[in-house]
Amino acid sequence: MTKVLFVCLGNICRSPLAEGILRQQAATENIMIDCDSAGTSTYHIGELPDDRAQQMAQKNNMILTHRARQIQKEDFEKYDYIIAMDRSVYQNILSYKTRVSIATETNIMLMRSFDDTKGVLDVADPYYGTFKDFEEMNSVLQRCVKNFLKFL
């Protein structure tokens, strides 16, 4: 079974929605997958996803019940893939891995590396935006997750 961890900054918008989308698409394709999400910051630990992320999920027949958490050393041992939502988060993950002396060979990748739209490396953080920004994020994540499953 493939194990995937999605990571963004606060773990209340992009990464929990990506987790929900992967669960939904994998179930549709009968692919066994274990996934979770985390953040690199401590801003929202214990909180449910942002209301707008939950609305986006509901529009896609999903319910997000994940509680925000921060990435941990054990995540590098448990997950086959750690997928960062943007370059800043990617660099934070690599820095954390070095700082806590993690020797595992977990695949750390950018979410948009699975996007058909070339040239854009980051899934934009919609937190300070409008619902339209959440719709755009959802569209990007749907596309990227679909291509990630093909990659697997």
Secondary structure, DSSP 8 states (H G I E B T S, - for coil): -EEEEEEESSSSSHHHHHHHHHHHHHHHTT--EEEEEEESSSTTTT----HHHHHHHHHTT--------B--HHHHHH-SEEEESSHHHHHHHHHHHHHTT-----EEEEGGGG-SSTT-------TTS-HHHHHHHHHHHHHHHHHHHHH-
